[in-house]
Amino acid sequence: MSDIEGSTSKGGQSRPEKDSSSVSTLFDDFKGYLDQKLESFRQEIVDQSIDTQEKVEKLKATPVEPAFNYNGNKKQWQFNAKVADKLQDVSALLNKRKVDEAKLKRRDSTAANRSKAS
């Protein structure tokens, strides 16, 4: 009678025994998934923090446009400032090992400069 009591529930239906290894495996998989998501979230926050810090530093470092005697000098200074800004952006992306984004930014700025020159 002890065999029957161990394998049946109160309603007389048999119940499957829990496999502790499958529960453990499931828990480990879930833990790994959560760890991966948390690490991804942490990295995203760090990247955003770095981007924000770089933007603040760029605003602090933005030079005040000097007074120019000739309009051509002013245009050249503005152009040089834009080029320097783009170079800083690309350099920051390369430092983060985001080569593809750096290439896209360079192409976009090159295309924009060509269209303005035409």
C-alpha positions, 0 to 999 in steps of 0.5 A: 500500500505504501507504493500506491500512496507514494505515486497517487494523489488524493483524487486517485490520479497519478502525479509525475515526479519532479525532476530536480535536475531539469528544475535546476537547469531551468533555474540556471538558464533563467539566471543566465538570461537575467545576468545577460540582460542586466549586463546589457542594460548596465553597458547601455547606461555606461555608454549613455553616461559617457556620451552625455559626459562627452557632450557636456565637455564639448559644450564647455570646450566650444570656442567663442567665435572671434570677430573677423574683419572679412566674411571669408575668414568667418566662413573658413573658421566656421567650416574648420570648427565643423570639421574639428567637431566631426573629427572628435565625434569619429575619434570618440566612436573609434575609441569605443571600437564602434568602427561601423558607426564611425565610417557612417558618420564620416560618410554622412559628413563628407556627403553633406560637405559635397552637397553644400559645395555644389 
